[in-house]
Amino acid sequence: MVMSSAPEYGRGIVSAVYRASTNLGMALGACIFEAIFSSIVPHGNISPAGVKVPPAVMAGGFRSAYQCAAALFLVGLAISALLLAKRKKAL
């Protein structure tokens, strides 16, 4: 869809910008969700054998990260629906 709306002479640039924004989004998402997870799971319980954190605490960290992801998804879905409705109204 993105490439079909780009002019013939600018498709290489559009492709590069599209791929860069996709990669940036994935990297930023991983950083945000790691920060949320790390804020829930306590640090300092590291032993030579590995991290000793109860499974319930780990599950809480994952739950919080996925709840944030779901909230961001719903915000994006609402924005997309509003923009689509506005576009259909303009036609």
C-alpha positions as a Python dict, from the first residue, in 0.01 Angstrom:
ca = {
    (1, 'M'): (0, 0, 0),
    (2, 'V'): (281, 238, 90),
    (3, 'M'): (485, 156, -218),
    (4, 'S'): (188, 186, -454),
    (5, 'S'): (124, 545, -346),
    (6, 'A'): (487, 649, -391),
    (7, 'P'): (601, 807, -717),
    (8, 'E'): (807, 590, -949),
    (9, 'Y'): (1130, 788, -895),
    (10, 'G'): (1102, 788, -513),
    (11, 'R'): (1020, 426, -435),
    (12, 'G'): (1369, 347, -311),
    (13, 'I'): (1357, 629, -58),
    (14, 'V'): (1005, 537, 51),
    (15, 'S'): (1111, 176, 98),
    (16, 'A'): (1411, 277, 309),
    (17, 'V'): (1207, 510, 529),
    (18, 'Y'): (935, 247, 571),
    (19, 'R'): (1184, -21, 675),
    (20, 'A'): (1367, 216, 910),
    (21, 'S'): (1042, 314, 1082),
    (22, 'T'): (945, -53, 1118),
    (23, 'N'): (1280, -143, 1273),
    (24, 'L'): (1272, 162, 1498),
    (25, 'G'): (925, 66, 1619),
    (26, 'M'): (1034, -288, 1703),
    (27, 'A'): (1346, -172, 1887),
    (28, 'L'): (1160, 98, 2078),
    (29, 'G'): (884, -148, 2170),
    (30, 'A'): (1135, -399, 2304),
    (31, 'C'): (1301, -127, 2515),
    (32, 'I'): (970, -1, 2655),
    (33, 'F'): (844, -347, 2745),
    (34, 'E'): (1179, -442, 2901),
    (35, 'A'): (1163, -127, 3113),
    (36, 'I'): (810, -215, 3229),
    (37, 'F'): (914, -574, 3305),
    (38, 'S'): (1225, -458, 3492),
    (39, 'S'): (1026, -213, 3700),
    (40, 'I'): (807, -500, 3826),
    (41, 'V'): (1067, -774, 3875),
    (42, 'P'): (1309, -694, 4160),
    (43, 'H'): (1683, -687, 4102),
    (44, 'G'): (1961, -790, 4336),
    (45, 'N'): (1858, -1154, 4376),
    (46, 'I'): (2127, -1279, 4140),
    (47, 'S'): (2339, -1575, 4241),
    (48, 'P'): (2609, -1760, 4045),
    (49, 'A'): (2344, -2018, 3948),
    (50, 'G'): (2117, -1751, 3798),
    (51, 'V'): (1831, -1527, 3894),
    (52, 'K'): (1619, -1645, 4188),
    (53, 'V'): (1288, -1474, 4134),
    (54, 'P'): (961, -1651, 4212),
    (55, 'P'): (756, -1747, 3905),
    (56, 'A'): (460, -1539, 4030),
    (57, 'V'): (676, -1224, 4028),
    (58, 'M'): (802, -1303, 3678),
    (59, 'A'): (443, -1358, 3564),
    (60, 'G'): (350, -1019, 3709),
    (61, 'G'): (623, -853, 3506),
    (62, 'F'): (507, -1019, 3187),
    (63, 'R'): (145, -940, 3267),
    (64, 'S'): (223, -571, 3311),
    (65, 'A'): (420, -557, 2986),
    (66, 'Y'): (142, -730, 2791),
    (67, 'Q'): (-125, -508, 2947),
    (68, 'C'): (71, -204, 2831),
    (69, 'A'): (100, -357, 2484),
    (70, 'A'): (-275, -420, 2475),
    (71, 'A'): (-347, -62, 2582),
    (72, 'L'): (-116, 75, 2311),
    (73, 'F'): (-284, -153, 2057),
    (74, 'L'): (-629, -25, 2154),
    (75, 'V'): (-513, 337, 2127),
    (76, 'G'): (-370, 267, 1781),
    (77, 'L'): (-687, 86, 1678),
    (78, 'A'): (-903, 379, 1792),
    (79, 'I'): (-686, 630, 1607),
    (80, 'S'): (-698, 417, 1291),
    (81, 'A'): (-1076, 385, 1314),
    (82, 'L'): (-1116, 761, 1358),
    (83, 'L'): (-889, 837, 1063),
    (84, 'L'): (-1070, 582, 846),
    (85, 'A'): (-1409, 730, 937),
    (86, 'K'): (-1280, 1079, 860),
    (87, 'R'): (-1144, 961, 527),
    (88, 'K'): (-1471, 790, 430),
    (89, 'K'): (-1664, 1103, 528),
    (90, 'A'): (-1440, 1317, 304),
    (91, 'L'): (-1516, 1094, 4),
}
